[in-house]
Amino acid sequence: MGVFDRLPPMDHLRSEKMCFVQLIIPAESARVAVTYLGELGLLQFKDLNEDKSPFQRIFVNQVKRCAEMARKLRFFSDQINKAGVRSSVRPALEPDIDLEELEARLGEHEHELLEMNTNSDKLQQTYNELLEFKLVLTKAGGILASSHNHATSAERELDENVYDREVDEGNAYLLEQGVHQGSSGNSGVRFVSGIILKSKALAFERMLFRATRGNMLFNQAPAGEPVTDPISGEEVEKTVFVVFFSGEQAKAKILKICDSFGASCYPVPEEMIKQRQIFNEVSARLSDLEVTLDAGIQHRNKALETVGSQLWRWTIMVKKEKAVYDTLNMLNFDVTKKCLVGEGWCPIFAKSQIKDCLQRATFHSNSQVGIIFHEMDTLESPPTYFRTDKFTNAFQEIVDAYGVARYQEANPAVYSVVTFPFLFAVMFGDWGHGICLLLGALVLILCEKKLSSQEPSEEKLGSFMEMAFGGRYVILLMAIFSIYCGLIYNEFFSVPFHIFGKSAYECREKSCSDAHTAGLIKVRDPYPFGVDPSWRGSRSELPFLNSLKMKMSILMGVAQMNLGIVLSYFDARFHGNALDIRYQFIPQMIFLNSLFGYLALLILIKWCTGSQADLYHVMIYMFLDPAGDLGENQLFWGQKELQILLLLMALVAVPWMLFPKPFILKKLHKERFQGHTYRFLGTSEMDPDSEPDSARARHDDFNFGEVFVHQMIHSIEFVLGAVSNTASYLRLWALSLAHSELSTVFYEKLLLLAWGYDSLIVKSAGLVVFAFATAFILLMMETLSAFLHALRLHWVEFMNKFYHGDGYKFKPFSFALLADDED
């Protein structure tokens, strides 16, 4: 193993080394020190006040003040967006202000804006009411005019005819009363005019009829266009109504019903001259209100522009202050109430930078006492921190979505940078589709600076585009590998090309009439790179590609699973765990390669020798009849003896994984703590059980039953998983075949079929349908499908061989992360 000791260290394979530190900060320099540490962003504070509620902490009042200022800033932002005011991308240069001055300024701006909003709402409500009044004057005036004409004709008819029937006093029809009595006098016909929602008009009329027992006349006229409701401010369909009635009691009922239905009543005189006068007055007031409202909106927009020019800077400032006080609430006051004590994690490489920050904080706060920063010992597991850049971050996020690595555990993201896009390309292989993906990835990368800007005036990307932009380098590698695999498959939108020379096969005759029946003949050396284009359309195309891709999937699966087991060896060796190497790594390698490693070897031998052996038969009868004669399925000398040996090794590997490790752990535990539980007998004042880290407590923690069951589950999972995981890699073959056949169907049944017609319209339609099918099905749905399958192969088949993923991420206190965090 000395070879491995001479290898250079892999910085990205292991998380950064962490140390647990303690800070003792004088009260006068605490805020400045935490602010500088937030700018550095390399220290994760531990909450020392977990038992206290947020309202019991020291700086609760400062946090409340910052939360209130953040609320005011959100109010300003909502008002700016609602008004459609575009704030400047670069904030206006203003001198720095402190928190107290900012708080006062925000209060002034909020009071001014609320006052303007209140006045504007009142004016707008008055304006909408006047608009309704104007509409009622117009519509109700027409109703009254028609009613007056009808009344005049009825009066003439009454003068010429005499009624023979009795009319009870007080119960005559309203129209006849109006005709006899007119509108003059207190006992004549009266009316109420107004406007109501169109949806309520029918119910409103019924209620009036029932309340007045039919002693009313209801006339209505649709408004004709949507009307802005004065109360809700929404545009709704309304109807103008005029209700004729008689008597004060009926009037009181009608007004109550109008109020309950939300109808607005407006006074309309009967005389046409007065109607015109009021109409002119209302029109003049509307013109004045329009001028006033426009001036108010301009003044309000100017105030919002003034606030918007500094909104981004103020928001960041408030977020920083709130984050500082939230962090200070995680610290503890010492007994003298003069110092704050904090604890946390930081990378070892950042210790010198943190010390420099603390020294600057002491100097700038004019503190007479320096800040104490020292390392402490702890039994807690450190957080996991990988330094990533814009290229590796997406791959690390893919791994972290499964689970964050333990501290100093092997990082699968290092290998996923290559294996993930490659396995995707195996399923997606088509260099035409790969070029389309490459163009999309290049567009995202070239627009990187523009799309990654976090300016407040810029619109944020949609969820799908944001996800694609975050994984732009993943898409780039997937596209490059797809082009590579597509060249191997020799597929360009399912069409083969003679890129690397002539085909090795030719037709038996010039007409090629029997190419699809009798087949082709080989006339020259094999095609130099990838699949020979002559396989396309031949009668043996599908069996050949199925055999090729299925065997290739098994080879890739066995190789990647072996890589996972090898990484478990490096993990065990790094942590000095010899038991895992002897009783986990070695039997796992033996079991996997005795069965499926041997299958991969048979595939390679069959490819190299051109043998016609049936590998299904070989593997099945390796278990059913190990000593049986192989016959024509024998690929090399000594194959039967080797199969018996490998089968015995696989059988031995299972108990090797299961039994030794739990019993050895039990023996080591007894030897380690034998006699240690009696070390407290000399002192009667100390109870060994009161010490959480005492020998007795740790001795009682060991449970042989749990350890054995855990090892048994792990062993069974590996044995069964070796079979299921190998079979799972056949999805590479299935998805590749499905993608190829679907692409062929679109090409032949859409593009070629349409191209066979002479009509330009049919050709154009076929081309458009083919383009849409390619874009939405092959480039979007198939890409997502292959991505998810590649994700599963990494999470389940590869990472479960060595990766625990039960750590927790390093989350330092950093101002750089505040832009994406919500309050």
C-alpha positions in Angstrom: 0.0 0.0 0.0 3.0 2.3 -0.1 2.1 3.3 -3.6 -1.1 5.0 -2.4 1.0 6.9 0.3 3.1 8.5 -2.5 0.0 9.8 -4.4 -0.6 13.6 -4.2 -3.5 14.7 -2.0 -6.9 15.2 -3.7 -8.2 18.4 -2.3 -11.7 18.1 -3.8 -12.1 14.4 -2.7 -12.3 15.3 1.0 -14.1 18.2 2.6 -12.1 21.0 4.2 -10.5 20.3 7.6 -12.5 22.1 10.2 -11.8 23.3 13.8 -14.1 24.3 16.6 -13.3 27.7 18.0 -14.3 30.0 20.8 -14.5 33.8 20.7 -14.6 36.1 23.7 -15.6 39.5 22.5 -15.9 42.7 24.6 -19.4 44.1 24.4 -18.3 47.4 22.8 -16.7 45.7 19.8 -19.2 42.8 19.4 -21.3 44.4 16.6 -18.3 45.5 14.6 -16.6 42.1 15.0 -19.7 40.2 13.9 -20.1 42.6 10.9 -16.5 41.9 9.8 -17.0 38.2 10.2 -20.1 38.4 8.0 -18.2 40.1 5.3 -15.6 37.4 5.5 -18.2 34.6 5.5 -16.0 31.7 6.9 -17.3 31.2 10.4 -20.4 29.2 11.4 -21.7 30.2 14.8 -23.3 27.7 17.1 -26.5 28.8 18.9 -25.7 28.9 22.6 -29.2 30.0 23.5 -31.3 27.2 22.1 -33.2 26.9 25.3 -34.4 30.6 25.0 -37.3 31.8 22.9 -36.6 34.7 20.4 -38.2 37.1 22.8 -35.9 36.2 25.7 -32.7 36.9 23.9 -30.4 39.9 24.5 -30.8 41.9 21.3 -34.5 41.2 20.7 -35.3 45.0 20.5 -32.7 45.6 17.8 -34.1 42.6 15.8 -37.6 44.0 16.1 -36.5 47.4 14.8 -34.7 45.8 11.8 -37.8 43.7 11.1 -40.0 46.8 11.2 -37.6 48.6 8.8 -37.7 45.5 6.5 -41.5 45.7 6.5 -41.4 49.3 5.5 -38.9 48.5 2.7 -41.2 45.7 1.4 -44.1 48.2 1.5 -42.0 50.6 -0.6 -41.1 47.8 -3.1 -44.8 46.8 -3.4 -45.8 50.4 -4.0 -43.1 50.8 -6.7 -44.1 47.7 -8.5 -47.8 48.6 -8.3 -47.1 52.1 -9.7 -44.9 50.7 -12.4 -42.0 53.0 -11.5 -38.7 51.8 -12.7 -36.0 52.3 -10.1 -32.5 53.0 -11.3 -30.1 50.1 -11.8 -27.3 51.9 -10.1 -28.3 53.5 -6.8 -27.7 57.3 -6.5 -24.6 58.1 -4.6 -25.4 59.3 -1.1 -23.3 59.5 2.0 -23.4 56.5 4.4 -26.1 56.8 7.1 -26.4 54.9 10.3 -29.3 52.8 11.4 -31.0 55.4 13.5 -31.0 58.0 10.7 -32.3 55.3 8.2 -35.1 54.4 10.6 -36.2 58.0 10.9 -36.0 58.5 7.1 -38.0 55.4 6.4 -40.6 56.5 8.9 -40.9 59.9 7.1 -41.2 58.3 3.7 -43.8 55.8 4.9 -45.9 58.5 6.6 -45.8 60.7 3.5 -46.6 57.8 1.2 -49.5 56.6 3.3 -50.9 60.2 3.4 -50.7 60.5 -0.4 -52.3 57.1 -0.8 -55.2 58.0 1.5 -55.8 61.3 -0.3 -55.5 59.6 -3.7 -57.9 56.9 -2.7 -60.5 59.5 -1.5 -60.2 61.5 -4.7 -60.4 58.4 -6.8 -63.5 57.2 -4.9 -65.1 60.6 -5.4 -64.1 60.5 -9.1 -65.7 57.1 -9.5 -68.9 58.2 -7.7 -69.2 61.2 -10.0 -68.7 59.0 -13.0 -71.6 56.8 -11.7 -73.7 59.9 -11.0 -73.1 61.1 -14.6 -74.1 57.7 -16.0 -77.2 57.7 -13.8 -78.2 61.2 -15.0 -77.9 60.1 -18.6 -79.8 56.7 -18.3 -82.3 57.8 -15.7 -83.1 61.0 -17.6 -84.1 58.9 -20.6 -86.3 56.6 -18.4 -88.0 59.6 -16.8 -88.6 61.2 -20.3 -90.2 58.0 -21.6 -92.3 57.7 -18.4 -93.5 61.3 -18.8 -94.6 60.8 -22.4 -96.4 57.6 -21.4 -98.2 59.5 -18.6 -99.3 62.3 -20.9 -100.9 59.8 -23.4 -102.6 58.0 -20.5 -104.1 61.2 -19.2 -105.7 61.9 -22.5 -107.2 58.4 -22.6 -108.7 59.0 -19.1 -110.2 62.3 -20.2 -112.0 60.5 -23.1 -113.2 57.4 -21.3 -114.9 56.8 -18.0 -114.1 53.8 -15.9 -117.1 51.7 -14.7 -115.2 49.8 -12.0 -114.7 51.1 -8.5 -111.3 52.1 -7.4 -110.5 51.6 -3.7 -109.0 54.6 -2.1 -105.2 54.3 -1.5 -105.0 51.0 -3.6 -105.2 52.4 -7.2 -102.3 51.6 -9.5 -99.3 53.9 -9.1 -99.3 54.9 -12.7 -103.0 56.0 -12.5 -102.2 57.9 -9.3 -99.3 59.6 -11.0 -101.6 60.5 -13.9 -104.3 61.9 -11.7 -102.1 63.6 -9.1 -98.9 64.3 -11.1 -95.6 64.9 -9.3 -96.7 67.9 -7.4 -97.8 67.5 -3.8 -96.7 65.1 -1.0 -99.1 62.4 -2.1 -97.9 62.0 -5.7 -95.7 59.4 -7.3 -92.1 59.6 -6.4 -89.0 57.7 -7.6 -85.6 56.6 -6.5 -82.7 56.4 -9.0 -79.4 54.7 -8.7 -77.0 52.0 -10.0 -76.5 48.4 -9.0 -74.4 45.4 -10.1 -75.9 43.7 -13.1 -75.7 40.3 -11.4 -77.9 41.5 -8.5 -80.5 43.4 -10.6 -83.0 40.5 -10.8 -82.9 39.6 -7.1 -83.1 43.4 -6.3 -86.3 43.8 -8.4 -87.9 40.7 -6.8 -87.1 42.0 -3.3 -88.6 45.4 -4.1 -91.8 43.8 -5.5 -92.2 41.7 -2.4 -91.4 44.5 0.1 -93.9 47.0 -1.5 -96.4 44.2 -2.3 -96.3 45.1 -6.0 -96.9 48.8 -5.4 -93.9 50.0 -7.4 -92.7 50.3 -11.0 -89.2 49.2 -11.7 -87.3 50.4 -14.8 -83.7 49.6 -15.6 -81.2 50.3 -18.3 -77.8 48.6 -18.8 -74.7 50.8 -18.3 -73.4 49.7 -21.6 -69.7 49.5 -20.5 -67.8 48.3 -17.4 -68.0 50.8 -14.6 -65.3 51.2 -11.9 -66.8 50.5 -8.5 -66.1 53.3 -6.0 -65.7 51.0 -3.1 -63.7 48.0 -4.5 -62.0 49.9 -7.4 -62.7 47.0 -9.8 -64.4 47.3 -13.2 -67.8 45.6 -13.1 -71.0 45.4 -15.1 -73.7 47.6 -13.6 -77.3 48.5 -14.4 -79.0 51.9 -13.8 -82.5 51.7 -12.2 -85.4 54.0 -11.5 -88.1 52.8 -9.0 -91.5 54.6 -8.9 -93.4 54.4 -5.7 -95.8 56.3 -3.5 -95.6 57.1 0.2 -92.9 57.7 2.8 -93.1 54.1 4.2 -92.4 52.6 0.7 -89.5 55.0 0.3 -87.9 53.9 3.6 -88.2 50.3 2.6 -86.7 50.9 -0.8 -83.8 52.8 0.6 -83.0 50.0 3.1 -83.1 47.4 0.3 -80.8 49.5 -1.8 -78.4 49.7 1.0 -78.5 46.0 1.7 -77.9 45.2 -2.0 -75.0 47.6 -2.2 -76.8 49.8 -4.7 -75.7 53.5 -5.0 -78.6 56.0 -5.1 -78.2 59.4 -6.8 -80.7 62.3 -6.9 -82.1 63.0 -10.3 -84.5 65.9 -10.8 -87.5 65.5 -13.1 -87.1 68.7 -14.9 -84.8 68.5 -18.0 -83.3 71.9 -17.4 -82.1 70.9 -13.9 -80.8 67.6 -15.2 -78.7 69.5 -17.7 -77.4 71.9 -15.1 -76.4 69.1 -12.7 -74.9 67.2 -15.7 -72.7 70.2 -16.6 -71.7 70.6 -12.9 -70.7 67.0 -12.6 -68.7 67.1 -15.9 -66.8 70.2 -14.6 -66.0 68.5 -11.3 -64.8 65.4 -13.1 -62.4 67.5 -15.2 -61.0 69.2 -12.1 -60.6 65.8 -10.4 -58.7 64.4 -13.3 -56.2 67.3 -13.2 -55.9 66.8 -9.4 -55.4 63.1 -9.7 -52.8 63.4 -12.4 -50.9 65.9 -10.3 -51.1 63.6 -7.3 -49.9 60.6 -9.3 -46.9 62.6 -10.6 -46.0 63.8 -7.1 -46.3 60.2 -5.8 -44.2 58.8 -8.6 -41.5 61.3 -7.9 -41.5 60.3 -4.2 -41.3 56.6 -5.2 -38.4 57.3 -7.6 -36.6 59.0 -4.8 -37.1 56.0 -2.5 -36.4 53.5 -5.4 -33.0 55.0 -6.1 -31.9 53.9 -2.7 -34.2 51.0 -2.0 -31.6 48.2 -2.9 -28.9 49.8 -0.8 -31.2 50.3 2.2 -32.6 46.7 1.9 -29.1 45.2 1.9 -28.2 47.5 4.9 -31.2 46.4 6.9 -30.7 42.7 6.0 -27.1 43.0 7.2 -28.0 44.7 10.4 -30.8 42.1 11.2 -28.4 39.2 10.4 -25.8 40.8 12.7 -28.2 41.0 15.6 -29.6 37.6 14.9 -26.1 36.2 15.2 -25.4 38.2 18.3 -28.4 36.6 19.9 -26.7 33.3 19.4 -23.8 34.4 21.7 -23.8 34.3 25.5 -23.0 37.0 28.0 -20.4 36.0 30.5 -21.0 36.3 34.2 -19.6 39.9 34.4 -22.0 41.0 31.5 -19.0 42.7 29.9 -18.1 40.1 27.2 -19.9 38.0 24.7 -18.9 34.4 24.3 -19.4 32.6 21.0 -18.5 29.2 19.6 -18.5 27.9 16.1 -16.8 26.1 13.2 -14.4 27.4 10.7 -12.0 25.9 8.1 -8.5 25.6 9.3 -7.2 27.7 6.3 -9.5 30.6 7.4 -8.1 30.9 11.0 -5.6 33.6 10.0 -8.2 35.6 8.1 -10.6 35.5 11.0 -7.9 36.7 13.4 -7.2 39.6 11.0 -10.9 40.5 11.0 -11.0 40.4 14.8 -8.0 42.7 15.1 -9.5 45.2 12.7 -12.7 45.1 14.7 -10.9 45.8 17.9 -9.1 48.8 16.3 -12.1 50.3 14.7 -14.3 50.0 17.8 -11.6 51.7 20.0 -11.8 48.9 22.4 -9.2 48.7 25.2 -9.5 44.9 25.4 -8.7 42.6 22.5 -10.9 39.8 21.2 -9.8 36.3 22.3 -9.9 33.7 19.6 -8.7 30.1 20.3 -9.4 26.6 19.2 -11.3 24.1 21.4 -11.7 20.3 21.5 -15.2 18.9 21.0 -16.9 15.5 20.5 -19.3 17.0 17.9 -19.0 16.0 14.3 -17.7 18.9 12.2 -19.8 20.3 9.3 -18.9 19.4 5.7 -17.5 22.2 3.5 -16.4 21.8 -0.1 -15.0 24.7 -2.0 -16.7 24.9 -5.3 -16.8 27.2 -8.3 -19.4 27.9 -10.9 -18.4 24.8 -12.8 -18.4 22.3 -10.0 -21.2 23.8 -8.0 -24.0 22.1 -10.0 -22.4 18.7 -9.7 -22.0 19.2 -5.9 -25.7 20.2 -5.6 -26.7 17.0 -7.4 -24.8 14.9 -4.8 -26.0 17.0 -1.9 -29.6 16.5 -3.0 -29.1 12.8 -2.0 -27.4 13.7 1.2 -24.6 15.9 2.5 -21.3 14.0 2.9 -19.9 13.1 6.3 -17.0 15.1 7.5 -13.9 14.1 5.4 -16.0 11.5 3.5 -15.1 10.7 -0.1 -16.9 13.1 -2.4 -18.8 11.5 -5.3 -19.1 14.8 -7.1 -15.4 14.5 -8.2 -16.3 11.5 -10.3 -19.8 12.6 -11.2 -18.3 15.5 -13.2 -17.4 12.8 -15.8 -19.6 9.8 -15.1 -22.9 11.7 -14.8 -22.8 13.4 -18.3 -21.3 10.3 -19.8 -24.1 7.9 -18.6 -26.6 10.5 -19.8 -25.0 10.5 -23.2 -25.1 6.7 -23.4 -28.9 6.9 -23.2 -29.2 10.1 -25.3 -26.5 9.4 -27.9 -27.3 11.4 -31.1 -24.8 13.9 -32.3 -27.5 16.0 -33.9 -29.5 16.3 -30.7 -26.2 16.8 -28.9 -25.4 19.8 -31.1 -28.8 21.3 -30.2 -28.1 20.9 -26.5 -24.6 22.3 -27.0 -26.0 25.5 -28.6 -28.5 25.9 -25.7 -25.7 25.5 -23.1 -23.4 27.9 -25.0 -26.2 30.6 -25.1 -26.6 30.2 -21.3 -22.9 30.4 -20.7 -22.4 33.4 -23.0 -25.3 35.3 -21.3 -23.9 34.3 -17.9 -23.1 37.8 -16.6 -26.4 39.2 -17.7 -28.6 36.3 -16.3 -26.7 36.1 -13.1 -27.1 39.8 -12.2 -29.1 40.3 -9.1 -30.1 43.9 -9.7 -33.5 44.9 -8.3 -34.8 46.2 -11.7 -34.1 43.0 -13.5 -36.8 40.5 -13.9 -36.0 37.1 -12.4 -35.8 34.0 -14.5 -38.6 31.5 -14.5 -38.2 28.3 -12.4 -37.4 26.1 -15.4 -34.9 28.6 -16.9 -33.4 29.2 -13.5 -32.8 25.5 -13.1 -31.3 25.2 -16.6 -29.1 28.3 -15.9 -27.8 26.8 -12.7 -26.9 23.6 -14.4 -25.5 25.2 -17.6 -22.1 23.5 -17.3 -23.8 20.1 -16.6 -25.8 20.6 -19.8 -22.6 21.6 -21.6 -20.8 18.3 -20.7 -24.0 16.3 -21.4 -24.0 17.8 -24.9 -20.3 17.1 -25.5 -20.6 13.5 -24.4 -23.9 13.1 -26.4 -22.0 14.2 -29.5 -19.3 11.7 -28.7 -21.7 8.8 -28.1 -23.7 9.9 -31.1 -20.6 9.6 -33.3 -20.1 6.1 -31.9 -23.7 5.1 -32.6 -23.4 7.0 -35.9 -26.7 8.8 -35.5 -27.5 12.3 -36.6 -31.3 12.7 -36.0 -31.3 8.9 -36.5 -29.6 9.2 -39.9 -26.1 7.5 -40.3 -23.3 9.2 -42.2 -20.0 8.0 -43.7 -17.9 10.3 -41.7 -14.9 8.2 -41.0 -14.6 6.5 -44.4 -16.3 3.8 -46.4 -18.5 1.1 -45.0 -16.9 -2.4 -44.6 -19.9 -4.0 -46.3 -21.4 -3.8 -49.8 -24.3 -5.3 -51.7 -24.0 -8.6 -53.4 -25.1 -7.0 -56.7 -25.4 -3.5 -58.1 -29.2 -3.2 -57.7 -29.0 -4.1 -54.0 -32.4 -5.8 -54.3 -31.5 -8.4 -51.7 -29.8 -6.1 -49.2 -32.6 -6.5 -46.6 -33.1 -10.2 -47.2 -29.9 -12.0 -48.0 -27.8 -9.2 -46.4 -24.5 -7.6 -47.3 -21.0 -9.0 -47.7 -17.8 -7.8 -46.0 -15.3 -6.4 -48.5 -12.8 -4.4 -46.5 -11.5 -3.7 -43.0 -14.0 -2.8 -40.2 -15.4 0.8 -40.0 -12.7 2.8 -38.2 -14.9 4.5 -35.6 -18.3 3.7 -34.2 -21.1 1.7 -35.8 -20.8 0.9 -39.5 -23.5 3.0 -41.3 -24.5 -0.1 -43.4 -26.1 -1.6 -40.3 -28.9 1.0 -40.8 -31.9 -0.6 -42.3 -30.5 -4.1 -42.5 -32.4 -7.1 -41.3 -30.0 -7.6 -38.4 -29.8 -4.0 -37.3 -31.9 -4.4 -34.2 -30.4 -7.6 -32.9 -26.9 -6.2 -33.4 -27.6 -2.9 -31.7 -29.5 -4.6 -28.9 -26.6 -7.0 -28.2 -24.0 -4.2 -28.4 -25.8 -1.8 -26.1 -26.9 -4.4 -23.6 -23.4 -5.8 -23.1 -21.9 -2.3 -23.0 -24.4 -1.4 -20.3 -23.3 -4.3 -18.2 -19.6 -3.4 -18.6 -20.2 0.2 -17.6 -22.3 -0.9 -14.6 -19.7 -3.4 -13.3 -17.0 -0.8 -13.8 -18.8 1.9 -11.9 -19.9 -0.4 -9.0 -16.3 -1.5 -8.7 -15.3 2.2 -8.5 -17.7 2.7 -5.7 -16.3 -0.3 -3.7 -12.7 0.9 -4.3 -13.7 4.3 -3.0 -15.0 2.6 0.2 -11.5 1.2 0.6 -10.0 4.7 0.4 -12.5 5.9 2.9 -11.8 3.2 5.4 -8.1 3.6 4.9 -8.3 7.4 5.3 -10.2 7.0 8.6 -7.9 4.2 9.8 -10.7 1.6 9.9 -9.0 -1.7 9.2 -12.1 -3.8 10.0 -14.0 -2.2 7.0 -11.1 -3.1 4.7 -10.8 -6.7 5.8 -14.4 -7.6 6.4 -16.3 -5.3 4.0 -14.1 -4.1 1.1 -12.4 -7.5 0.4 -15.5 -9.7 0.5 -17.5 -7.2 -1.5 -14.9 -7.1 -4.2 -14.8 -10.9 -4.3 -18.5 -11.4 -4.4 -19.2 -8.7 -7.1 -16.4 -9.7 -9.4 -16.8 -13.5 -8.9 -20.2 -13.2 -10.5 -20.6 -10.0 -12.5 -17.0 -9.3 -13.0 -16.7 -12.7 -14.5 -19.7 -11.9 -16.8 -17.9 -8.7 -17.9 -14.8 -10.8 -18.7 -16.9 -13.3 -20.8 -18.4 -10.4 -22.8 -14.9 -9.0 -23.6 -13.6 -12.5 -24.5 -16.6 -13.1 -26.8 -16.1 -9.8 -28.5 -12.4 -10.4 -29.0 -12.7 -14.0 -30.2 -16.0 -13.8 -32.2 -17.3 -16.8 -30.3 -21.0 -17.8 -30.7 -21.3 -18.9 -27.1 -24.6 -18.2 -25.3 -23.7 -16.1 -22.2 -27.2 -16.6 -20.7 -26.6 -20.3 -20.7 -23.2 -20.0 -19.2 -24.3 -17.8 -16.3 -27.5 -19.8 -15.5 -25.7 -23.2 -15.5 -22.8 -21.8 -13.5 -25.3 -22.0 -10.6 -27.5 -24.9 -11.7 -24.8 -27.3 -12.9 -21.3 -26.0 -12.0 -19.5 -29.3 -12.9 -21.5 -29.8 -16.1 -19.9 -29.9 -19.6 -20.0 -26.4 -21.3 -19.8 -27.8 -24.8 -19.9 -25.1 -27.5 -20.3 -22.4 -24.8 -16.7 -22.9 -23.6 -14.8 -19.7 -24.4 -11.4 -20.6 -23.0 -9.4 -23.4 -21.5 -10.1 -24.0 -17.8 -13.4 -22.1 -17.8 -15.3 -24.8 -15.9 -12.7 -25.0 -13.1 -12.6 -21.2 -12.9 -16.4 -21.0 -12.6 -16.4 -23.5 -9.7 -13.7 -21.5 -8.0 -15.5 -18.2 -8.5 -18.8 -19.7 -7.3 -17.1 -21.0 -4.1 -15.5 -17.6 -3.5 -18.8 -15.8 -3.8 -20.4 -18.2 -1.3 -17.6 -17.7 1.1 -17.8 -13.9 0.7 -21.3 -13.7 2.2 -20.5 -15.1 5.7 -17.2 -13.2 5.5 -19.2 -10.0 5.3 -21.8 -11.0 7.9 -20.2 -12.6 10.9 -16.6 -11.5 11.7 -17.1 -7.7 12.1 -19.8 -7.7 14.8 -17.9 -10.3 17.0 -14.6 -8.5 16.6 -16.2 -5.2 17.5 -17.7 -6.9 20.6 -14.3 -8.3 21.6 -12.5 -5.0 21.1 -15.1 -3.2 23.1 -14.7 -5.6 26.1 -10.9 -5.3 25.9 -11.0 -1.5 25.7 -13.2 -1.1 28.8 -12.2 -4.1 30.9 -11.6 -2.9 34.4 -12.2 0.8 33.5 -15.6 0.8 35.0 -14.1 0.4 38.5 -11.7 3.3 38.4 -14.1 5.5 40.5 -14.2 3.1 43.5 -11.5 5.0 45.4 -13.7 8.2 45.6 -17.1 8.0 47.0 -17.9 11.6 46.1 -18.0 11.0 42.3 -20.7 9.0 40.6 -19.5 7.4 37.3 -23.0 7.5 35.8 -23.0 11.3 36.3 -20.2 11.7 33.8 -21.6 11.5 30.3 -18.3 10.5 28.7 -17.3 8.0 31.4 -16.2 4.5 30.6 -19.4 3.0 32.0 -21.6 5.2 29.8 -19.7 4.4 26.7 -19.7 0.7 27.7 -23.5 0.7 28.0 -23.8 2.4 24.6 -22.5 -0.7 22.8 -25.4 -3.0 21.8 -24.2 -6.2 20.1 -27.7 -7.0 18.8 -28.0 -3.7 17.0 -24.5 -4.0 15.5 -25.2 -7.5 14.3 -28.6 -6.6 12.8 -27.1 -3.6 11.1 -24.3 -5.7 9.6 -26.8 -8.4 8.5 -29.0 -5.8 6.8 -25.9 -4.3 5.1 -24.7 -7.7 3.9 -28.1 -8.8 2.6 -28.6 -5.4 0.9 -25.2 -5.7 -0.9 -25.8 -9.3 -2.0 -29.3 -8.6 -3.4 -28.2 -5.2 -4.7 -25.3 -6.7 -6.7 -27.9 -8.5 -8.8 -30.5 -5.7 -8.9 -28.0 -2.9 -9.5 -26.4 -4.8 -12.4 -29.8 -5.3 -13.9 -30.6 -1.6 -13.3 -27.7 -0.6 -15.5 -29.6 -2.2 -18.4 -31.7 1.0 -18.5 -28.7 2.5 -20.4 -29.5 0.0 -23.2 -33.3 0.5 -22.9 -33.3 4.3 -23.0 -30.7 4.4 -25.8 -32.8 2.0 -27.9 -36.0 4.0 -27.1 -34.4 7.3 -28.1 -33.0 5.9 -31.3 -36.3 4.3 -32.4 -38.4 7.3 -31.5 -36.0 9.5 -33.5 -36.3 7.1 -36.4 -40.1 7.2 -36.3 -40.2 11.0 -36.4 -37.7 11.1 -39.2 -39.4 8.4 -41.4 -43.0 9.0 -40.6 -43.0 12.8 -40.5 -40.1 14.3 -42.4 -39.6 11.6 -45.2 -43.3 11.0 -45.6 -44.1 14.7 -46.0 -41.1 15.1 -48.3 -42.5 12.5 -50.7 -45.3 14.9 -51.7 -45.0 17.5 -54.4 -46.9 20.1 -52.4 -44.8 22.8 -50.8 -47.4 23.2 -48.1 -47.3 19.5 -47.1 -43.5 19.6 -47.1 -43.5 22.8 -44.9 -46.1 21.3 -42.5 -44.1 18.0 -42.2 -40.9 20.0 -41.5 -42.6 22.1 -38.8 -44.2 19.1 -37.1 -40.8 17.2 -37.2 -39.1 20.3 -35.7 -41.7 20.6 -32.9 -41.6 16.8 -32.2 -37.8 16.9 -32.0 -37.7 20.0 -29.8 -40.4 19.1 -27.3 -40.2 15.3 -27.2 -36.6 14.4 -28.0 -34.8 17.5 -26.7 -37.0 18.2 -23.6 -38.8 15.1 -22.5 -36.1 12.6 -23.5 -33.4 14.9 -22.0 -35.3 15.0 -18.7 -35.9 11.3 -18.8 -32.2 10.4 -19.4 -31.2 13.0 -16.8 -33.4 11.3 -14.1 -32.2 7.8 -15.0 -28.6 9.0 -14.8 -29.4 10.5 -11.5 -30.8 7.3 -10.2 -27.8 5.3 -11.3 -25.5 7.6 -9.4 -27.6 7.9 -6.2 -28.6 4.2 -5.9 -26.2 2.0 -7.8 -22.9 4.0 -7.4 -23.1 6.0 -4.2 -24.6 3.3 -2.0 -21.4 1.3 -2.2 -19.4 3.9 -0.2 -21.4 7.0 0.5 -23.2 7.6 3.8 -24.5 11.1 3.2 -25.6 11.7 6.8 -23.5 14.8 7.4 -24.6 18.5 7.6 -23.5 21.3 5.4 -21.2 24.1 6.6 -23.4 27.3 6.7 -21.2 30.2 7.6 -22.5 33.6 8.6 -22.0 35.5 5.4 -23.5 38.7 3.9 -23.0 37.3 0.4 -25.8 34.8 1.0 -28.3 37.5 2.2 -29.5 38.4 -1.4 -31.1 35.0 -1.8 -32.5 34.6 1.7 -36.0 35.5 2.7 -36.7 37.3 5.9 
